[in-house]
Amino acid sequence: MPVMATTRERESDMRSNRISRSATISRYVFGLILIGSFYAGPVFAQSDQGNLAGRLIELSERADCPRGVCAVPEGGALALDVAKASGFIVIAQAPDDAAAQRDRQAAYAAGLGGRRLYVAVAPRERFVASERTVDLLAMAAVTDESLKRLDRAEVERVLSPQLGRAVIGHAQGAAGTLSRSALERWAQGPGMTGRIIEDAQGLWLILERDALPGSDDWPHAFHDAGGNAVSHDAAFADPFSLAWTAKPFITSRLQIRVAAGGRLFSIFRRHQAEGMFQTHSFEGSNELVARNIHNGEILWRYPIGGEDARRPKTVFLKDGAPRLESGDEVYTQRSSLIATSSQVFLIRKAGVQVLDAATGAEQRLIMLGGIDARPKWIYLADGILVILAGPEDPPEFSPTANVMKTIGLFAKLTAEAKFGFGREIVAVEAATGKQLWRHTESAPVDGRVFGVAAGRIVGYAPGSRVFALDLRSGKEAWRQAAPEQLAALSALTPVDNWGWNSVSGPGLVCNDQVAAIAHAGSREMVVLSMDDGRLLWKTERKGAFPIRACLWQDRLLAVRTAAPVMDARTGAAKSLAGGAGARISTCGGFTATVRYAMGLSGPVMDLQDGRSLAPPLAKADCSVGNLVASGTFVQAPPACSTCNHVYGFLAMRSFPGYDLSRPATDAERLVSGADARDPRSEILAPQPADWPTYRANTRRTGASQAALPAQSRLAWTWKPSQPFPPAGIEGHYSLGAEHRATAPVAVGDRVFLAATDGSIVALSANDGKGLWRYLAGGRIMSSPAVYEGRVYAGGADGQVYCLDAASGALFWRFRVAPLERRTMIYGHLTSLWPVTGTPLVEGGVVYASAGQPMSVGGYVVALDAATGKLRWERAFVPFNGADKTPDPATRGKTPAEKLWISPWGQLALSDGILHVRIRNSTGIPGLALDAATGAVKSVRLADQNQGGQSFPYMRGQDLGVLPDGRLVSGGMEPEFEQMAIGRMGRTVAVSSLADNAANTKTGRTRMPVWNDRIAIQPASGYALGLAAMSLDSWAAANTAATRKKVPAAADAAAPEKEDSAGAPAQWLWGPFSPDGKPFADKHGARGTIITAMALAANGLVAVYPEGASIEKADYGLTRPWKAAGFALEDGRRIWEVALPGPAILDGVCIGRDGAVYVTLLDGGVCALSAAP
């Protein structure tokens, strides 16, 4: 599009208007920033004109909301200044490793490194950000010469459509020159709109990326005012790949989300709960949260609570942790939230609140003058806001009702359950709030059977009539009250307990042709003509779950009906290509686009050719399903933790057409650093009693040959200069990025660990003194490994790093990721192909894997340990370039290299076989390769047509090898919530390569530790207490097809008790209540929570918080933390030492002299050594 030259005077006027507008906004919402830093309104003051970083933010028109992702390819001080002056996640670039290390050290010193400022090594004209990820691209040192190397298409590639801005120019004092004419010529082209500004600080081009061609919004909860969950978005097209993920990992089932103008808006409501939902508390509940739909980053948060919604009160839990308390009953699971590109409409008690979509600032409250009722449902059509209002719902159906009790009520659903009913229908001019007309029904209208299509409002008053009103006048268009029609609409039948997921969902789907009615309790779906309301046809519900349907072209797609695809006007059964309709199966609702259908779980279905297009690694929440808007597929966080392999928000977009099968080469991937090793490194060659890698060795046993001392004491504590605060609220799922250090490793007189801020640190084992710190280009998610005087670490930037163990100097780094593409993963800037596990080093070879769920391409490499040179690479690329997604039905004939494989976690090695933990696996380890050649020995993938529930138990990042060669799988996820205690333990299973371990599980428990004689793991399903048994008995118990229940209680004096696998234990310790008495509840034993274990030659070390309780979602932040040694022969506790603070999960190791090292929650380390 053309570039519009703007005069300095006009720019000055624009700036004045913007500042004035910002001042107005700040009066509304400044008080909100007292709690967190994301609440609506400007957190940061207007930038000073002499500040270049602030000026660039101002030119981008993001000063009112300076959040999201900012790319500063020129790096250096400018990137640091932008991070300091805003709330952006900043991606900086440096020309080489030396410059990158300087910039990272400066960022670390400012407390921003690896948290909000990341530094990659790349030419400034070649951006590392993934497609559509960047909110602001800032370049202030462009010259005529460098502009020739800058590809306009590359700028467009990284900018977020509708929201992304690029400010490209030449600041006063920068080297070289930039002419206006050169900038004007370069800016010409489609896809972006630009203007040029000259001011006292330089010459600037401001570019704004247009909306994606063919994209659509999702303005209502179920897409449109007719409740028809079918997007018109054609920009989301096969093949698909990962776009981003975001927290919270788990939410409540009471949620709603809409999208418009490149933004995603969501509300997750806090509720009372029982049973499986009891730990599902989460930060950000009862808030309206706005995100960039292209990168998932939070733009603003609007609290919904208390009488004054702008000033939420903060209360404190008994342990002192803050929590936002909300009292306003905000409805979800219904059409209570609407978004446009400029405004957001939200139901409140007093009326409909209108917010600025860009900032969250309140604009006005639309009151229902003269009506003693509150809004129940709202729709927006043709500029008219339609409101159904009525009295408060009964307490059992209120927004804060006890969820599990409500399930029981809906299981016995009757017509008397007035959920979301109202008599008043009001039409308001959306732009002004002016009331156009009001209509009062004689009988309550069921809000679930209420919608707008083709200029008509359709409603249903149970037992009275079905009617249609003219949208603009409110006059009656038609009514139907025939007894047989009302009887069909009123016929009810109980739904399954889990059918409550759809109870408050739409019971009406309508377009210009038909209105299909079937709410949660309906026995039949009744289809009426939109012309006059006459009955066209009806069909019975099949099964205990409610019918869910959508109108697609001239057909009605439905689940739990006799035919999945029917003619919309006649009800005649139809078919889709490949029988796709028959494969749309879901326990809740499903959504669609002009080409694709998406159930709650399972693959995306191509409605034109019947193919399954994506692996089923996730499941949307049952109440809302998925949405597609702005060319992006978004899956909302689930409320249950049983069906998912990917938690939180999951977003996918069309695959950009990379060449991912291009073979890796040293010339392209390998970067060499130091030429010579420090002589001191010779003393760091591991000995048998050392702990040189994650879980001690390459078989990942968690066992050391060192002996524990008879008594122990706290010897020293090391704290990082930039400690990590706890993420979110204790026992709750948080919104923010979680930072933590890895488990330590110990070799000789050194202790090594890494952290999510990219730090790799060496400490003196003697006194805890910091020896060196190296900063990687991305977070380190697992422990480093030490081998022959070198330290190896895998980074979330897709790199393997090799450092000198004595000095921290870089020997080499190798990029396992096929390309430099970074996106946002749970609040961290991460490669699309991160190295999540610890590099495995043995026999002079380094093995590493890269990949993550839903990202196209998985990679495993073998590198020379000394030089980093590539020995072999095994790439798994299901499609490439312009390929289409292969149908999983043909998978049995597909070569392994064309399977969709997602390496995700640890590696283990035994008998020449490299075992690779992969995410989409039905067995363990999922992938086995020949260690010498990389040839595929075995692979197991989940059934792609059954969704997340087809393989719910094969989770966790860990792999281990038993002495007989059988494999152990389990442990924590690579991405997990440290303080959400209910998710501490995951399933453990044992299998051989010939077995399928999909159904072998021990419940929620920690990964065991073992040697050739004994195995020890927590004694119950929630990682409580300890149970030791012979290795053979433990392995046999964990390979059995059936399991016994977790014992109610266990103690050391009752050896006949069984452990969580149902096998006799040699000894048990705990679980006990604080007074020493065993106790239990219906979820199994409650007592001492074991957070980490390490096995020594003569005993066991365990770490735990004293008196913490999973039942209370209590991680023990304010409780005393202990590490204890236990005798191996009988489980006696031989010593116990108080720790200086809370510890991380699985964060303990044992040194060669028996010293114990524990990683703390703040990123520090403490050492326990023999007491004098």
N, C-alpha and C positions, 0 to 999 in steps of 0.2 A: 504494500500500500504506500501512497506517497508520504514523503516527509514534510511536515508542516513547520516552517521556520517561525519561531516565536520571538518577539522583541523582548528586550530587557524590561521595558515598562510593563508589558503584559505579564511577564513572569513575576515581576514584583507584585502586581495586583493579585496574581494567583497565590503567591506565597502568603500575602496578607490575609486573603480569604481563608486559606488553609489554617493559618495560625489562629484566626478568629474562631473557626469551626472547632479546632482542637480545644480552645479554651472553654467553649461551651460544653463540649463533651466531658472535659475534665471535671466541671462542676457537678455533672450527674454522677460520675462513677469513680472519682479519685479515691473515695473511701474504701472501695473494694480491694485495692491493692495491698491492704493491710494483711490479708490472708493470702499467701502465695504470691506469685508474680504473673499470673495468667488471667486474672479477672478483667472483665471488659473495661476499656478505656486506656488512655496512654499512661504507661508506667514510667516512661522516660520523658524528661523535659524536652522542649523543642531544642533542636541542635543549635549550637553557637555557629554563627556564620564563618568564624575563623577556623572551625574544626572541619577538616576535609571529610572524615568518616561521617560526621553528622550531616554534612552537606549532601553527601551521596545518598544517605538514607532519606533526607528531605526531598531531593530531586525525584526519588522513586515513588513519592507520595505514600510512603509507608511509615512516616513519623508518628502517626496516630496508632499504629499497630505494628511496631518493628519486630515482628516475630516470624518464624518460619526458617527457611534455609537460605543462606547468603553465600555465594561463591565469590571469592576474591583471588583470581588466578595469579595476580602479581604478588600476593603474599606479603611477607615482611611486616613492618610496623602498621601498614594500613589495615591488614586483616585483624591484627590485635586491637586496633582502635575501634574497628567496626564491632567486634565482639564486646568490647567494654562499653560501647555507646548504645547497645541494643540488647534485645533478647534473642537474636538470631543464632542458629547453629551455623557456624562459619566454616566453609571449606577453603583452605588456602593451598596454594601450590608453590613449590620451590624448585629451582632448576637442578639441584643435585642433593646428595645425602648430607653433605656438610652444611649447606644452607638450611635444609629441612631440620637438621638437629638443632641448629641455633634458634630457628623460629619455634620449634617445639619446646625448647628449654625456656624461652621467654614466655610462651603461653602457659607452661606449667608453673612458672614463678608467679604468674598473675592469677593462678587458680582456675584457668580456663582450658588448659591443655587436655585434650581427650575428653572434655566435658562439653564445652561449647565451641571449641576451636580445634580443628583437625588440619594437619599439614601433610599433603601428599607430594611426592616427587613427580613432576610432569612439566612439560613445556607450557608456558602460560597461554598459548593459543589452542591447546588441546585439553579440554575440560574433563575432569574425572567424574563429575556428577552424572547420575543416571538420567534417563529421559524424563523430562517434565518435572524435575525435582526442585528447581531453584526458584525462590521468590524474588531474590535480588541478585543480579550479577553486577559487580562493581569493578571497573577498570579505570584507573586514573593516570596511567603513564603511557597511553597509546600514542604512537607517532604515525606519520604517513607511511613509514617503512614497515612497522609492525602491523599496521592495518591491512597490508597486502597479505600477510600470513594468517590473518584472522578470518575464518570462514563464517559468513553470516548464518549459514545453515547450522553450524555448531552452536551458535548463540540461541537460535530458535529451538534446537534440540533439547537444551537443558532447561529452558524457561517453562514455568507452569502456565498453561493456557489460562487466560482471563486474569490471573493474579500476578504472573511473573513480570518483572521489570528489569531491564538492563540499562545501566548508566555507564556509558562508554565515552571516555574523553581524555583530555590532557590538562592536568592541574598546573597552575602557575608554579614555576620552579622546577618542574619535571624535566628530565633530559630530553633533547630533541624537540621537534615541532610537529603539530597536527593542524592541517588546514581544514577550514570549514567545507570547502568544495570536495575534498577527499572524503570527508565524513558523510556528506550528502550523497555522493555517488555510492559509497559502500552500503548505505542504509536502504537503498531502493530494493524493493522486492515484496513478494506476498508473505502472508502469515504473521507479520508484525507491523504495528503502527508506530511511527516515531515523530519526534520533534527535536529541534536543536536549540540549545540555550547557551548564551555566553554570559558569564558573570565575572565578578572579581576574582573568583577562584579558578576559572578555566573555561574551556570549551567542552560542551557536553551534548551527547546524543542520548535521548531517553527513548527506549523501545518498550512497547507493551505487546505481549504475545496475544494473538486473537484466540477465540474459542476454536476448538478442534472442529473441522468440517464434519457435519453429520452427528455431532454430539447432542445430548439432551440433558435436561435437569430431572431430578426426582423430587418435586416440590412437596408432595404429600407423603404421609406414612406408607401408603400403598400406591404410590406414583401419582395418580391423578384424582380428581374430585369424584370420579365414578368408582373408586376403589379397585381399579383395574391395574394390577401390578405388572404392567408391560411398558418398558421404556422404549422410546423411539430412537435410542442411541445406536447409531451405526458405526461410531468411531471405535467401539469395543469389538474387535474382530479377531478371529482365529488366525494364527496361534497366540496363546496367552502365556504370560510369564509374570513373575513376582514384581509388584510395584513397591510396596512397603508394608510394614506391620507396625502396630502401635498398641500401647497399653490403654486400659487395664486388661490383664490376661483373662480375668473372670469378672462378670457383673451379675446383676439380678436379671430375672426374666422380665422385669417391668421396665421396658425400654422403648424408645422411639428414635428414628433417625431419618433425616431428609437431606437433600443436597441440591444446591443451585449456585450458579455463578462461579463454579470452581471450588466451592466450600462444602464441607460436610458438617452437618449439625446433629448432635445427639444428646439425648437425656437418658441417664440411667438412674432409676429411682431406688432409694434405699427402702427396705421393707423388713418386717419381722419375718422370721423363718424358723423352721425346724428341720431336723433330719439332715439330709445331704446338703442343704443350702446354708447350714449354720455358720460356716466360715467365710461366706461370700460377702464380706463387707469390703468396700472399696472407696478409695479416695475419688472425689469428683462426683459422688452420687448426689442426686437432687441438684444438679447443675446443668445448664445448657452449655455445651462445649462446642466451639467452632474450630474446625481444622481445615487445612488445605487438603483437598481431596486427592491431590497429586503426590503429596509426600507424607501426609498423616500428621504433620506437626500442628500443635495447638496454637491457634491464633488469638483466641480470647475465651474466657469462661464467665458465664453469667449465673451467679448463685440464685437458686429458687428456694427460698426458705424464710420463715418468719413473716411478720406482718409487713416489714419493710424489706422488699426483695433486694434492695441495693446494699443493705447493711446486715449481712448475715451474722449471727452471733456465733462465737466460738466457745465451745464447752471443752472440758478436759476429762479424760478417762481417769480411773482410779490411779493408774500408773503415771499420770501426768502427760500422756500423749495428746496432742490437740486433735480435735475432730470438729468438722463443720456440722452443726445441728440444723436441720431444716424442718419447718412445720407446715409450710404451705402445701396443700394437697394437689400436686401437679399430676394430671392424668397422663398415662402412657398407654401403649398397646391400642391406641385409637388415634383418630385424626385430631390431635391436639396441638400439632406443630406444623407450620407451613413456612417454606422458604422461597424467596425469589432472589435474583442476583443482587438486589439492593436492600431488601427488608426481610425480617423474620417475624412471624405472627405466632404468639404463644398464648395458650389458654391459661388464665389465672382465675382466682376466685372472683375478683371484682370485674373482670372483663377480659379483653384480648389485648395483651401487651405487644406493642410494635417496637422492634429493635432495629438498629442499623446493622446490616449484615456484615459490614466490613470491620466494625469496631465493637459491636455489642452494646452501644450506647442506646439508652431508652429514648424513643421519639415521641410516643404518645400511648395512652391507654384508652382503648375503645370500650366505653361503658355501655351497659344495656339499660338505658334510661327508662324508668317506669316499669321495669320487669323484676320481680322478686325471684330471680333464678340465676344460676351460674352457667357459663358456657360448658357444654359437654362435648360437642363435635364441631369442628370448623372446616370449611372448604373454601377454596379460592378459584373462581372461574370467571373469565372475561372481565377482570378488574373488580368483581363483586365478592365480598367476603360473606359467606353464608354461615350462620351460627345456629346450632340447635342448643337450646337452653332448657334447664329444668332444675329441680331441687337436688340437694346433695344425694349421692348414692347411699344406700344402706351401709352401715359400718363394715359389714363383712366384705363389701366390694370396694372399699375406699382404697386410695393409693398406698396407705400404710398398713393394709390388712395383713394378717398372718397368712403367708402364701400357702403353706401346706394345708391349713384348715380350709382355705378357699378352694383348693383342689377338690377336697371332699364335697364341698357344697356344689360345685359344678358337675361332679359326677352324678348328682341327683338333680340335674337342672330341670327347672319347671318354669312355666310362663310367669310365675310370680316374682322371679328374680329380675328386678328392674335395674339392669346394669347399663348406665349411660342413657337412660330414657329422659325425654323432655317433651313439653307441649309447645314451647315457643320457638318459632323459626323467624330469624331476623336477617335481613339483607342490608349490608353496609357497603358504602363506597370505600374500597380499600385505600385509595390514595388520600382521602380526606377524613375518613371516619364518620362521614355523614350517613345517618340511617335512611335507607331508601323505602323500606316497607317492613311490616311485621305481620306474621300469620300465627294464629293460635289454634291448635288442634284440640278437639274435644277429648281425645284419648291420648295417652302417652305414646310418643313415637320411639321406636327402638333405634337408638343411635347407630347400631351396627348395620341396620338396614336403612341407610340414609346416605344419599349421594347426589352428585350433580353431573349431568352429561347432556350434550346437545341442547343447551339452553333450558333444561328442565331440572327441577329438584324432585327426586323420587324419595318417598318415605313410606314406612309401614308402621301402622299402629296396631299391635297385636289384638285380634278379636274385633277390630273395628273396620279397617279398610287399608288398601294400598292406594297411594295417590301420587299425582305429579303436579307441581306448581311451576308457573312460568318464572324463570330466573330473574327477569328484569322488573316484572310487575307484581309478582306474588299471587297472581290469579290462578285459579285451579285450571289445569289443562285436562286432567281426567282423574277419575276415581274408580276403583274396583272393590266391591264389597260382597261379591257372590259367595254364598255359603260354602260351595265346594272349593273355591279358591282360598278362602280364609282357612278352611279345614286343612288343606294341604300345607299352607304356610305355618299353621299352628301345631302341626304334628311334631311331637318331640319324642326323643328317645335318649336314654342316658349315654354320656360319653365316657370313655376310659378316663381314669384319674389323670393321665397325662394329656388328655384332650383339652384341659384347661388352657393349654398354650394358645389355643385359637379362640377362646371364649370371647375375648374382647376385640378380636380382629373383625375385619369387614364381613358382614353377612350379605352384602350387596355388591355385585359387580355389574356395571352398566356402561353402555356406549350409546351411539346414536340409533342402534337397532334393537337391542334387547336389554332386559334387566334380569339378571340371574340372582335368586335369593336363596341363601342357605347359611344360617348362622350356626353356632357351635352345637346347639342341641337339635337342629333340624333333622327330621327323619328323611326328608326329601329335599332335593333342590328343585325349585320352581322357577321357570323361565317365562317372563312376560314380554309382551311387545312394548317398546318405548313409544309407539304411536298412540295407543289407547289403553294399555295396561291389560289387555286380554291374555289369558293363559295360552302359551304356545306349546309347552311340553314340560314334563317333569321326570326326574329319575331318583331312585332310592339311594340312600347312603349305604356303603358297604364297609363294615368294620366299625370299631369302637371309637375311631378318631373322627373329627369333623371333616366335612367336605371343604376343600379349598379349590378355587377355580380362577381362571383368568381368560379374557377374550383376546384371541390372537388371530388376526386377519378375519376370516369369516367363520372361525371355529372357536369352540369353547374347550379349553384344556382343563382337566380336573383330576384330582386324586380322590380315591375312595368312592368312585362311582363305577357303574357297570362297564362303561367304556371310558378310556382316558382321553379320547379325542372325539368330539361330537360337532355336528353342524349346529351353529349357534341358533338358528331359527327353527330347525326341525327336530333336533336331538338325535338325528341319525348318526350312527357310529361312522367315524372317519379314520383315516390312517395318515401317518406322516412317513416321510422317507426313512427307511431303515427301522420302522416301528418305534421311533423315538418316543412317542407319547407313552408307550407302555413302560418305559424306563424312568419316567418322572415319578419317583416314589419318595415320600417324605412324611415324617410324623407331624409336621406343622405345615406352613405355607410354602409356596414356591413363587418365584418371580420369573420374568422373561424379558427379552428384548425383541426387536423386529426379527431376529434370527435364532436366538438361543433361549433355552429354558434352564433354570437353575433351582434345584431342590435345596433343602436345608443342608444336606450332605451329599456326597457323591460328586460325580463329574458334571461339568457343564455339557448340556446336550445341544447339538446342532439340529435345529428343527427342519432344516432343509435336506440334510443327508443322513441324519440319524447317528452321527459319530459322537463318542464320548471324548471330550477335549481336554480334560485336566485331571490329574490324579486327586483322589479324595482325601486330602490331608487335613481337612477341617470340616467343621459343622457350624452353621449359623445358629443363632438363638432361635428356639422354636417359635417365639411369638412374632418375630419381625422378618425373618428371612434375609435375603440379599438385596442389594440394589445395584443398578448400573447408571452412572451419570458422568458427564464430562469425559467419556471414553474410558472410565475406570469402573471395574467391578469391586464392590466393597462388601465384605462379610463382617457383620457386627460381632462383638465378643459374646461368647456363650455364657450361660449360667451354670452349666454342668461341666465337670472336668472328666467325664468318662468317655466321651466320643471324639475327642479332638487330638490331633497331632500338631496343630498350629493353634495357638491361643491368641486372644485379643483380636484387634482389628486385623483383617487380612485383605489386602488390595492387590488386584492383578490388572494388567493392561496388555495391550497387543504387543507381541514380541517384535522388537525393532528390526529383526532381520540380520543380526550379527552372524558372522562366520565363526561358530563356536567349535568347529571340528578342525580348525587349523592346528597342525602339530606344534607343540611347544618347542622352542629352541633356546639354547643358552644365550645366543646373541640378543634375543628379544626379551627374555625373562630374567636372566642372571645379572646381578650387579655385584662387583667385587669391591672390597674395602681394604682393610689392613693387609699388608703383605706377609708380616711375620707375627708369630705368636709370642706373647710375653713369656719370658722364661719361668715366671712364677706359676704359669698354668700347669707345669709338669706335676706339681704336687696335688693337683685336683683330679687326677685320674681316679675314677670310682673304684672302690674296693667292695667286696661282697656284702659288708655290713652297712654300706651307704644306702641312701634313699635318693637316687639320681633322677627320678622321673615320676610322673603322676602314678600314684598307687604303687610306688616302689620299684617296679620292674616292667619289662615288656609283656609279661603275662598278666599284669594288672591285678596282682593278688592282694595288694594292701598289706603285705607282710615283710618284715625285716629280719635279718639274721642277727641283729644287735640284741642285747639283753637289757631289760629295764633295771634301774637301780632299786635297791630295797626301800629307799626313801627318796623323795624328790622335793624340790623347792623352786620358787620362781627365781630364775637367775638374772634375766634382763628383759626389757621391753623396748622395742623400737617402734617409733611412730613416724609416719611420713610427714613431710612438711606441708602437704596438702591432704589432710585426712578426709575420708568419705563420710558424709552424714548418712544416717539411715534414710532409705528411700520411702517416702510416703508415711503411713501411719502403721504402728505395730499391729500385726495380725490382719492387716487389710491389704487388698490389692491396690497398688499405687498407679498414678498416671505418669509420673516422671521416670526418666531413665535411671536405672539402678546401677550403682557403681560398687565394685568390690574387688578385693585382691584374690589371687588364686591360692590354692593350697601350696605350702612351701615344699621345696626339695632341699636335701642336705648332702653335701659331698665334702669330706675332709673337714677343714675349718671354715667352710663357707655355707651360707644358707641363701637360696635364691627363690625369688617369687616374682610374679608379674601382676598386672592389674588392668582394669578396664579403661584407665586413662592412658594406656599405652606404655606404662612404666615396666621396665625389666630391671630388677634391683638385686644387688649382691650385698650381703651383710656378713660381718664377722661372727662366726658361731661362738666365739669366746666371750664377746661383750656386746654384741648387737650393733656395733658401729656400722654405719652405712659406708660401703666401699666404692660403689659406683651405681649410676643410674643411666640406662639407655632408654630413649623414648621412641617407640615404634609409631607407625603412621595410622594405627587403629588400635582398638582395644585388644587386649590379650585375654582370652576367655578360659584358658586352661594353663596348668603349671608348665614352666620351662623344663627342658631335659638337659642333663649334663653328660657329656661324653668326651673323654680324652682331652680335657682342658678347654672344652668349648661349651657354650650354652646355646640351646636351640629353642625357639619359641615360634608359635604360629599366631598370626595376627588376623583380626577381622578385616584388615585391608587386603586380604588374599595372599599375603606374603609369608614365607618362612624366613626367619632371621637366624643368623649364626654369629655369635659374639665370642670374644675372648673372655674366658671365665675369670681371668685375673684382672683385666682392665676395663672390660665392657666395650672395647673397640669392635666395630663391625668388620667381620671377615667377609661375609657375603649375605645377600638376600636373594631369594628366588620367588618370583610371582607365580603361584599355583593357579590363581584366577586367570582365565583366558583373556580378559580385558580389564581395563581400569574403569569400573563403573561402580559408583557409590550411591547408596540410597539410605533411607532411614529405617532402621530396624529397632523397634521398641525404644526409640529415643536416641539411639546411637547411629552415627554415620558409619555405614558398614558396606563392604563390598557385596555385590550380588553373589559372590562365591568366597565367603570367608573361610579361613582355616580355624575351625572351632576347637579342635582337640590338640593335645600335646603331640608334637612330632615324635615319632617312634624311631629310636636310633639303635642299631645293632649291626655288628659286623662291618662297620665302616660305611653304612648306608642309612640315610634319613628318609623315612616314609612320612608322607603327609597327605591329607585329603582336603578338598575344598568344595563347598556347596551349601545349600540350605533349602528347606522346603519351598516348593513352588517356583524356585529359580531354575530356569532351563539350563541344564548342564551340570554334571558332577564329575569331579576330577580327583585322581589319585596319582601321586608321583613318587618315584624313588630317586634320590639325589646322592651324589658323593658327599660324604660327611665332611671331608676336608676342603673340597673346592666348590661344592654346590652344583657341580655339573650334573645335568640330567642323565640318568641311567635309563629310565623308562617313564612313560606317561600312559595312563589309561583314562580315556575320556568317554563319558556316557552322555550322548546328545540325542534326545528323542526327535528333534527337528532342527533344521539349520537354514539360515538365510531365508529364502522365500517359501520353505517347506510348509505344509499344513500338518497339524497334529495327527499322528497315526491313530487309528481306532484301536483301543485296547483289546477288542475282540480278536485282533490278529497277533496279539503279543506272543503267543506260543511259537509263531513263525518268525519273530523279530530277533535279529542278532542282539546280544547283550549290550553292545555299544550303542544301540538305538533305543534302549529302555530309558524311562524317566527315573533316574536314580539320584537320590539326594544324600550325599555323605553328610553326616551331622553328628559329630561327637568324636569318640576315641577310636584308636586302633589298637590291636593286640596281635602278637606274633607267636606262632608255635609250629614247630616241625616244618618250616619252610612255607607256611601259609600265612598270609597277611589278612587278618580279619578286619573288616571295615564296618563300623556302625552306620547304617543308613536309616533315614527317617521313615520312608514308606515301605517298611518291611513287615512281613507276616512271621518271620522266623528270625533266629539269631545266628550269625551277626547281621544277616541280610546280604552281605557281599563278602566273598572269599576270593583272594587273588593269589597267584603264584608269586612269592616274594622275589624270586630271581628275575622273572620276566614280565610280571603284571598280567599274565593270562588269567581269564576268569575261570575259577574253579566251581563256584556256586553262587546263585543269586536267587533271592526270594522277594517278591513284591506283593503288595496288597491287591485285592480284587478291586479294580477301579470302578466297578459298577455298583458297589455296595456302600460306599461312603465311609465316614470315619468309624462307624460302629463295626466294620468288618475286621478291624484289627486294633481294638482299643487298648490292648495291654502291652504291646511291644514298644515301650517308651524308654526314656532315659538315655544318657550319653555314654554309659559305661559298657565296656566289654572286658571279660577276663577269661583266662584259660585254666582249667583244672589240670592236675597232674596227668590224668588219663586222656587229655585232649578235648574233653567236652568244654563247651563254652557257657559262660555266665553273662547275662545281660540285665541291665537295670540302672539304678542310680538316678540322679537328678537330670532334668533337661539341661541342655546347654544354655537355654534362656529360661530362667525361672525367677520367681519372686522369693527373695530371701526370707522375708518376715511373714509371709502368708503361710502360717505353720501347717495348715491342713494339706498343703501340697508338698511337704517335705519329702515324703516317701513315695517311691514309684514301684512299679512291679518288678520282681526279679524272676528270671526263668533260667533253666538249664537245658541245653540241647547239644546234640552232635550235628555235624554237617548233614547227616542223613535224616535228621528229625525235622519236624515242623513244630515249633514251640509256641504257636500263636495262642494256644489256650492253656499253657502252663503258667501259673502265676502263684505268688504267695501273698498277694494283697499289698497294701501300702507299707513298704518297709525300706530300710536302707540297703544299699549294696553291701553284701557280706565281705568279710576279710577271711583269708584261709591260708594254710600251708599244706604240707603233704599229709597232715594228720587230723586237723581240726578246722572247723568253719564256725565263725561267730557272726551273728547278725542280731538286730533288735528283736525282742521277743514277741512283739505284737505289731498289728497292722499300721500303727501310726508312729513307728520308730521309737517305741517305749521299752525301756529295760534292755537286758542283754540275754541272749540264749546261745550256748555253745554246745556243739554236738560233733560227732565224728564226721569227717569229710564225706565218707561213703554214705552215711545216713542222710546227711544234709542234701547231697546231690540227688540221691534217690527220691527224697521227699519233694524236691523241687522239679522233678521230671514227671511226677505223677499227674494223672489226668484230673483227679479230684482232690480237693483240699478239705481239711477240717476247719471248723470255725476258730477264730482267735480265742484263747482261753480267757475266762473272766478275770483271773488274777494269777500271778505266779510269784514264787519267792524261792530263795536259795534252799530253804528247808523242805522243799517239795519237789525232789528231782523227778517224780513221776509225771509232772506236768509236761505238756507238749509245747513246742515253740509254734510260731505262726504258720509254719508249713505243715503242722500236724504230726511231727515226728518226735520221738523221745529225745529230751535234751540231757546232755551230761551235767550241765549246771545252768541255773538262771539267776540273774541279779535284777531285783525289782520286778515289775514296777510297783512303787509304793506311793502312798500319799505322804505329805510332809511329816505327819506324825508317825510314820513307819508302818501303818496298817495298809494291807492291800485293799484296793477298792476298784470298782468298775462301773461302767454304764453300758447302754445298749450298743455303743460303738466299739466295745472292747475295753481292754485295760487302760487305765489312765494313771500316769505316774511320770517317772523320769524320762525326759525326751532326750534321746541320744542324737547328737548332731554330727559327730565325727568319731571314727575309730581307726586305730592302727595296731597291727599285730606285731609283737616282738617275739623273740625266740623263747622267752620265759613268761610272757604275759600279754596283756592287752591294755592299750590306752583308750579311754573314752572321754569325750567332752560333752558337757550338758549344762543347761541352766537349772539352777536349784529352784524347784517348786513351780516351774512354768507349766502351763496347761494348754493343750490343743483345744480343749473344750471351750476355753475363753479366748481363743485366737491370740494367744500370748506367746510371743517369741522370747520373752525374758529380758528385754532391754534394761529394765530397772532391777533385775534380780541378780544375785551373785552367780557367777559362772565358775564352773569347776572343771578340772581335768583330773582323772583318777587312773591309777594303775591297778589291774586285777591279775591275780595269780591264774596261770593258764590251767592248772590242774583242777581247781575247784571253784574258781570265780570269786575268791576272797578279795575284797578291796584292800590292797596293801598300802596305798597312800592316796591322798586327795590334796590338791593344791588349788587355791583360789586364783582365778585368772584376773587380769587387770581390766577386762571388759568383755562384752559379748563376742562370740566367735562366729565365723562363717560356717556354713554347712560343708562337711567333707574337707576340712581345712587343717589336717594334722599330719605330721610325719615324724620319723624317728631317725636320729643321727647315729653314726657308727659307734659312738661312745654311750649310747642309750639316752642321750638328751632328747627331749620332746619339743617340737616346734609347732606352735598353733597360730594360724592366721586369724586376726581379729576383724570385727565388722567394719572398723574405721580404716582398714587397710594396713594396720600395724601387725607386728609379729611379737610373740613372747616366747621365751625359752625356759623350759623346766629341766634342771639338771640334778645330779645326785646331791642329796643333802649332806653336809659335813658331819 
